[in-house]
Amino acid sequence: MDTLPGQIEQLLHIIEVSIILAGFAAMVATFQSRKMESISRGHVVSLAMIVYISLCSALLSAFSLALLNFHVEARYVWSISSSIMGIATMGFIVYLWKKRHFKFVSPVMKFTYYGLFAIASSIVIISTLNATGIVFKRGFGPYFLAYICNLFFVGFAFARLLMRPLWKSVEKKESSQLHSERLRRRR
């Protein structure tokens, strides 16, 4: 949307979606943590990713809206906000890179994670270019794209947080059924 009212509306939606995702993640984590022995590093990292990125996105959207309310020219708001978004995204990359443990991760997931790191790195580059006015001319589009990518990452982590215990339960059940079949064959 090229109009400022449309951009403001999109920022308000980002705030709403970000807070909703963080809240749902907290609820899921609360119910899943009742079985304390099943919590893994992946669970905690996924939850941290959801909460940190969601709440940071909401805060940054609110900051952008605050600047607009102080009558800062829109292109400067997008420039300042893009630079902060780039710094925040780089912080998330460093945090997740330090927390990653690929010993127990399948090759497909390793490839997926490296792809996500590449996308996040491109967001840092795009945010930097937008902040400096190179290529993107301090526009809303690249800034909004960074939010879309962040919400994609949060959605990915949320899906993993929800599905991981279910898959473990299915694997455990299939493993016990396979073990039962082996015992029957031996008799």
Secondary structure, DSSP 4 states (H G I P E B T S, - for coil): --SHHHHHHHHHHHHHHHHHHHHHHHHHHHHHTTSGGG--HHHHHHHHHHHHHHHHHHHHHHHHHHHHHTT--HHHHHHHHHHHHHHHHHHHHHHHHHH--GGGS-HHHHHHHHHHHHHHHHHHHHHHHHHHTSSS-S-HHHHHHHHHHHHHHHHHHHHHHHHHHHHHHHHHHHHHHHHHHHHHHH-
